Amino acid sequence: MQFFWICLGGAAGTGARYLLSGWTTATFGAAFAWGTLVVNVLGSFLIAVLMVAANEANLLSPTLRLALTTGVMGGFTTYSAFSYETMLCFQQGAWGTGALNIVVTVVGCLVACLLGLWCGRALFV
């Protein structure tokens, strides 16, 4: 059952990302990635609120927490999970681990994207 709720939440999050990103780009223009920025910042805020509600205030059942965080927020933006996990490292005093997560994630994702561009162009262009 949890899998079903996570998938349903993911669909809702993906739809919300599409709508918000499109509206933001239409409103502020496409010269900067405003849609992606707004989605990532809002998603980071929302996952933190949800995790406090679930883990500190015990307001959400485990299934609802998974549906909202892994499902909705995962569909909305995986950057929210990155932000929450990095902040958790900092709050626990693991500054080196948090900083390493930032560097490895950002650099690793940019390198992977560059490799993907090269591979895609080699295969399809």
VENRA-V39199 format. One line per field, one symbol per residue. psi: psi as a letter, one per 20 degrees, with the letter a starting at -180 (. if undefined). A space follows every 10 residues. Layout:
BEGIN
psi: ???
END
This chain:
BEGIN
psi: hggghggghh gggggggggg ggggghgirj hqmhgggggg gghgghhggg hghghhilip qhghggghfh fghhhgpihg gggghghggg hjjmgggggg gggggggghg ghgghggggg hhhi.
END
